[in-house]
């Protein structure tokens, strides 16, 4: 599911910018003014009143400062106090997604509904094809009994007038693993034990009620107050996220305070080599197939929701892992910050001693704006290590399988398949493959449809970013061929 631009997601970016501006202005001394500035008295409220708008903004600002707005929230604490607590924090809190209860609209239960487009036709295919006889004819139109309906959708599929529509609960519909559900009051809650941190619920909520605990303030504080070098590890999906040359983005990261910037595509090259070697070994030992392992949301899903597929999952580590490992060997005292499109990377980082913090492209963009760093004015800077074209194509669906295929070509039979986007149907498909097999012997699984360029931490639209990545790789390859 590709998420278009919308006001809820734009508001998330504005809030991040406000937090960065408040950090630079006075280290959150006047942070309590932010909700009032964003929702002045003469502003048309988005909810029932301007005061509820401000309350929701406070919760969202807390999340941007690294706190979870849940039932344990101290209502008496001001944003100024939360900001000061964030600056005192020695270690960032555990990453998690949560729902702001007062912002949740408590959407009605997902259901099918007959609209006014119903013509009361003689054929009545909706009635004929309902397996539970949940549809009757009332006052010349079809009527669905919600107590009998099992939400199979057959009535919608067969209606010649498209008069039957599905009313979804967007966050529940988007979650591929059923980790978000309503309580007795209709408010959504996220089960941390089953959540895979893919961020699809956050992207899809039309009310901006779902937030993720940010590490932005932690990194800003370290850049300006730590004696250690803070180094950014930049994921290849960054290409196309900003309307500037990549080398200018690298220059902007250094101008905002990072001591160095390394390219995660160099770690992707190690992942490709190790995964290719592992693939050959598994196939020679009689394995039926192998799946990739570099998507942390998919990897988490295999542990919690698809245990059947685990024996087929590659043991190779991710590009972030290998990049951080190389960085810490070269600069053991530095603070490593992965910068990418993915929220699930924060969970992966909790088990990787070489990755200290994780920021998204959206958070880095907010940092540029809040720090008044103009990318266009920054001096272009090159990466110290040059990565391959295959490593730089990792953020595209098919990129990982393509990189491995490039290395095993001519050595062994290679039949790749792409699972482009983790959803309920593809999880069922993976379970089927684990028990009944499949024609492919290498399966690439990306949680986000289109690849990492569609991650919840991205700024640009996925299709536009994909074109930019392809152009960047081609340009780099042409320059290499000319040398």
Secondary structure by P-SEA (a helix, b strand, c coil): ccccccaaaaaaaaaaaaaaaaaaaccccccccccccccccccccccccaaaaaaaaaaaaaaaacccccccccccccaaaaaaaaaaccccccccccccccccccccccccccccccccccccccccccccccccccccbbbbcccccccccccccccccccccccccccccccccccbbbccccbbbbccccccccccccccccccccccccaaaaaaaaaccccbbbbbbccccccccccccaaaaaaaaaaacccccccaaaaaaaaaaaaaaaaaaaaaacccbbbbcccaaaaaaaacccccccccccccccaaaaaaaaaaaacccbbbbbbccccaaaaaaaacccccccccaaaaaaaaaaaccccccccbbbbccccccccccccccaaaaaaaaaaaccccbbbbbbcccccaaaaaaaaaaacccccccbbbbbcccccccccccccccaaaaaaaaaaaaaaaaaaaaac
